[in-house]
Amino acid sequence: AFVGVAPDPRSIIIAFRGTQEHSASNWIEDLFWKQLDVTYPGMPDAMVHHGFYSAYYNTTLRHEILKSVQWAWKTYGRLPINVVGHSMGGALASFCALDLSVKWGSHKVQLITFGQPRVGNPAFAEYFNEQVPRTIRVTHENDIVPHLPPYFYYLGEWTYHHFAREVWLRETIVGNVVTRNETVCDCSGEDPTCSRSVYGRSVADHLEYYGVNLHADSRGTCQFVIGASNSAYGDILQFDGTIILSRYPQKRYPVESI
């Protein structure tokens, strides 16, 4: 994960890297058979995916993120927090956003995920919707991962269930013109007219969102995207193309009390 401060709009960014392209197929295959196997703390009926839950709560990841957010607040003031993630990173981002919302208030936290798998059952999804209302879960065309682990409506609380709110991306091509359509889905988390309306089996659609390839470059890195909006920060690139990131940037904004 990466924790940083964006100057415009002023906010703390917590970003979780996506799946490596060469391992995506094996990871997706494993998701078909994952069971709900952990009760979420404080919610007896809320069941979640053990692997995703443990990857956030039972490693040093959570401690380092909380420490970084507190440092950023002391340095830049009490900025809002945007949590983002792709693929498995989207699952971890969701647990992070929930954790921060419960700890510091939902008004401070916004979550955006891309191609995120399901992480819990209907009771967990309902709890999540209450705690993290500022959530956008973006899905793309026939992306396979948002369909996993599978949803079985007849199993009630014993099935996986997405939380809201989904935004479904689709492309239509007429001649040489590509039009991107965004459908804002209902609040159920499992809108049958959105990504659930297609037989999602595409790994290619999972690895590309808004025309950007989102897979991780390697085991230890994230995919860096340099777009036109970064032109004001031209000095972040060295002559050899490597990216300069300051671990402890100098304070440039008035600090508000925590």
C-alpha positions as CSV (number, residue, x, y, z in Angstrom):
1,A,0.0,0.0,0.0
2,F,1.0,3.6,-0.5
3,V,0.0,6.6,1.7
4,G,0.5,10.1,0.4
5,V,-0.9,13.6,0.4
6,A,-2.5,15.1,-2.7
7,P,-2.2,18.8,-3.1
8,D,-5.3,19.2,-5.3
9,P,-7.8,18.3,-4.0
10,R,-6.1,18.4,-0.6
11,S,-6.5,14.9,0.8
12,I,-4.7,11.9,2.1
13,I,-4.5,9.1,-0.4
14,I,-4.3,5.4,0.7
15,A,-3.7,3.2,-2.4
16,F,-3.6,-0.6,-2.5
17,R,-1.9,-2.2,-5.5
18,G,-3.7,-4.5,-7.8
19,T,-2.9,-8.1,-8.9
20,Q,0.1,-9.0,-10.9
21,E,-0.8,-10.0,-14.4
22,H,1.1,-13.3,-14.4
23,S,-0.6,-14.5,-11.2
24,A,-4.1,-13.2,-11.9
25,S,-5.5,-16.5,-13.4
26,N,-4.4,-18.6,-10.4
27,W,-5.7,-16.1,-7.9
28,I,-9.1,-15.8,-9.7
29,E,-9.4,-19.6,-9.8
30,D,-8.9,-19.8,-6.0
31,L,-11.7,-17.3,-5.5
32,F,-14.3,-19.7,-6.9
33,W,-14.0,-21.9,-3.8
34,K,-13.4,-19.5,-1.0
35,Q,-15.9,-19.8,1.9
36,L,-17.1,-17.2,4.4
37,D,-15.0,-18.3,7.4
38,V,-14.5,-15.3,9.8
39,T,-17.0,-13.4,11.9
40,Y,-16.3,-9.7,11.7
41,P,-15.6,-8.2,15.2
42,G,-18.6,-6.7,16.9
43,M,-21.0,-8.0,14.3
44,P,-22.1,-11.6,15.1
45,D,-24.0,-12.1,11.8
46,A,-21.3,-10.5,9.6
47,M,-19.1,-13.1,7.9
48,V,-16.1,-12.2,5.8
49,H,-13.3,-13.7,3.6
50,H,-10.5,-14.8,5.9
51,G,-7.7,-14.2,3.5
52,F,-8.6,-10.6,2.7
53,Y,-9.4,-9.8,6.4
54,S,-6.1,-11.3,7.6
55,A,-4.1,-9.5,5.0
56,Y,-5.2,-6.2,6.4
57,Y,-5.7,-6.8,10.1
58,N,-3.2,-9.5,10.9
59,T,-0.1,-8.0,9.3
60,T,2.0,-4.9,9.8
61,L,-0.1,-3.2,7.1
62,R,-2.8,-1.8,9.3
63,H,-0.3,-0.4,11.9
64,E,1.8,1.3,9.2
65,I,-1.2,2.9,7.5
66,L,-2.6,4.2,10.8
67,K,0.8,5.6,11.7
68,S,1.2,7.3,8.3
69,V,-2.3,8.9,8.5
70,Q,-1.6,10.3,11.9
71,W,1.7,11.7,10.7
72,A,0.1,13.3,7.7
73,W,-2.6,14.9,9.9
74,K,0.0,16.3,12.2
75,T,2.0,17.7,9.3
76,Y,-0.8,18.9,6.9
77,G,-3.9,19.2,9.1
78,R,-6.9,17.0,9.4
79,L,-7.4,16.3,5.7
80,P,-10.1,13.9,4.4
81,I,-9.0,10.4,3.4
82,N,-9.5,8.8,0.0
83,V,-8.9,5.0,0.0
84,V,-8.5,3.4,-3.4
85,G,-7.6,-0.1,-4.6
86,H,-7.8,-2.4,-7.6
87,S,-8.5,-6.1,-7.6
88,M,-7.4,-7.8,-4.4
89,G,-6.2,-4.3,-3.4
90,G,-9.8,-3.2,-3.6
91,A,-10.7,-5.9,-1.1
92,L,-8.0,-4.6,1.3
93,A,-9.0,-1.0,0.6
94,S,-12.6,-1.8,1.7
95,F,-11.4,-3.2,5.1
96,C,-9.1,-0.2,5.5
97,A,-12.0,2.3,4.7
98,L,-14.3,0.5,7.2
99,D,-11.6,0.5,9.9
100,L,-10.9,4.2,9.4
101,S,-14.6,5.1,9.3
102,V,-15.3,3.3,12.6
103,K,-12.2,4.8,14.2
104,W,-12.4,8.4,13.0
105,G,-15.8,8.9,11.5
106,S,-17.3,8.2,8.0
107,H,-17.4,12.0,7.1
108,K,-13.6,11.8,6.8
109,V,-13.4,8.7,4.5
110,Q,-14.2,8.0,0.9
111,L,-13.7,4.6,-0.8
112,I,-13.2,3.9,-4.5
113,T,-12.4,0.4,-5.8
114,F,-11.9,-1.0,-9.2
115,G,-12.6,-4.6,-10.1
116,Q,-13.1,-5.6,-6.5
117,P,-14.1,-9.1,-5.4
118,R,-16.9,-9.8,-2.9
119,V,-15.5,-9.7,0.7
120,G,-18.5,-10.6,3.0
121,N,-22.0,-11.7,3.4
122,P,-25.3,-9.7,3.3
123,A,-25.1,-8.7,7.0
124,F,-21.5,-7.4,6.5
125,A,-22.6,-5.5,3.3
126,E,-25.4,-3.8,5.2
127,Y,-23.0,-2.9,8.1
128,F,-20.5,-1.6,5.5
129,N,-23.1,0.6,3.8
130,E,-23.9,2.2,7.1
131,Q,-20.4,2.8,8.1
132,V,-18.8,3.8,4.8
133,P,-21.6,5.6,2.9
134,R,-19.2,7.5,0.6
135,T,-18.3,4.4,-1.5
136,I,-18.0,3.9,-5.2
137,R,-17.3,0.3,-6.5
138,V,-16.3,0.5,-10.2
139,T,-16.8,-2.5,-12.4
140,H,-15.8,-2.9,-16.0
141,E,-17.8,-4.7,-18.7
142,N,-17.3,-8.4,-18.3
143,D,-14.6,-8.3,-15.6
144,I,-14.6,-11.7,-13.9
145,V,-13.4,-10.6,-10.4
146,P,-16.5,-8.7,-9.3
147,H,-18.4,-12.0,-9.8
148,L,-16.2,-13.8,-7.3
149,P,-16.5,-15.4,-4.8
150,P,-19.9,-16.4,-6.3
151,Y,-23.2,-15.0,-5.2
152,F,-26.1,-17.5,-4.5
153,Y,-29.3,-15.6,-3.6
154,Y,-30.9,-18.8,-2.2
155,L,-28.2,-19.2,0.5
156,G,-29.3,-16.1,2.4
157,E,-26.7,-15.0,4.9
158,W,-24.4,-17.8,3.8
159,T,-23.5,-16.3,0.5
160,Y,-21.1,-13.5,-0.5
161,H,-22.8,-10.2,-1.2
162,H,-21.4,-6.9,-2.6
163,F,-21.9,-3.6,-0.7
164,A,-23.1,-0.5,-2.6
165,R,-22.6,1.5,-4.7
166,E,-21.6,0.0,-8.0
167,V,-20.8,2.0,-11.1
168,W,-20.6,-0.2,-14.2
169,L,-18.4,0.8,-17.1
170,R,-19.2,-0.4,-20.7
171,E,-17.8,0.6,-24.1
172,T,-19.7,0.9,-27.4
173,I,-17.8,1.1,-30.7
174,V,-19.3,2.8,-33.7
175,G,-16.8,2.9,-36.6
176,N,-13.7,4.4,-35.1
177,V,-15.5,6.1,-32.2
178,V,-15.4,4.5,-28.7
179,T,-18.0,5.7,-26.2
180,R,-17.6,4.9,-22.6
181,N,-20.9,4.5,-20.7
182,E,-21.2,4.7,-16.9
183,T,-24.3,3.2,-15.2
184,V,-24.9,4.2,-11.6
185,C,-26.5,1.1,-10.0
186,D,-29.0,0.7,-7.2
187,C,-28.2,0.6,-3.5
188,S,-28.6,-3.2,-3.2
189,G,-25.0,-4.0,-4.1
190,E,-26.2,-6.8,-6.3
191,D,-28.2,-4.8,-9.0
192,P,-29.3,-7.4,-11.6
193,T,-29.2,-4.8,-14.4
194,C,-25.5,-3.9,-13.9
195,S,-22.4,-6.2,-14.0
196,R,-24.6,-9.1,-12.7
197,S,-26.5,-8.9,-16.0
198,V,-23.5,-10.3,-18.0
199,Y,-21.7,-13.6,-17.8
200,G,-18.5,-12.0,-16.6
201,R,-15.5,-14.1,-17.5
202,S,-12.9,-11.6,-18.8
203,V,-9.5,-11.2,-17.3
204,A,-8.6,-8.6,-19.9
205,D,-11.5,-6.4,-18.7
206,H,-10.3,-6.8,-15.1
207,L,-6.8,-5.5,-15.9
208,E,-7.9,-2.4,-17.7
209,Y,-10.1,0.5,-16.3
210,Y,-10.8,3.8,-18.1
211,G,-8.2,2.8,-20.7
212,V,-5.5,2.4,-18.1
213,N,-3.7,-0.9,-17.4
214,L,-3.9,-1.4,-13.7
215,H,-1.9,-4.6,-13.0
216,A,1.1,-4.4,-10.7
217,D,4.4,-4.1,-12.5
218,S,6.0,-6.6,-10.2
219,R,5.7,-8.2,-6.8
220,G,6.9,-5.2,-4.9
221,T,5.6,-2.3,-7.0
222,C,2.5,-0.5,-8.1
223,Q,1.6,0.6,-11.6
224,F,2.4,4.3,-11.9
225,V,0.1,6.3,-14.2
226,I,1.4,9.7,-15.4
227,G,-1.4,11.6,-17.1
228,A,-1.9,15.1,-18.4
229,S,-3.0,16.2,-14.9
230,N,0.5,15.6,-13.6
231,S,2.1,18.2,-15.9
232,A,2.3,20.7,-13.1
233,Y,4.6,18.3,-11.3
234,G,7.1,17.7,-14.1
235,D,10.0,17.5,-11.7
236,I,8.8,14.2,-10.3
237,L,10.5,12.3,-13.2
238,Q,14.2,12.0,-13.4
239,F,16.0,11.8,-16.8
240,D,15.9,8.0,-16.8
241,G,12.2,7.9,-16.2
242,T,12.2,6.9,-12.5
243,I,9.8,8.5,-10.2
244,I,10.9,10.7,-7.3
245,L,8.7,10.4,-4.2
246,S,9.7,12.3,-1.0
247,R,9.2,10.1,2.1
248,Y,8.9,13.0,4.4
249,P,7.8,16.1,2.3
250,Q,8.1,19.5,3.9
251,K,5.0,21.0,5.4
252,R,3.3,23.4,3.0
253,Y,-0.1,23.9,4.5
254,P,-1.4,25.3,7.9
255,V,-1.8,22.5,10.4
256,E,-5.2,22.0,12.1
257,S,-5.4,20.5,15.6
258,I,-6.2,16.7,15.6
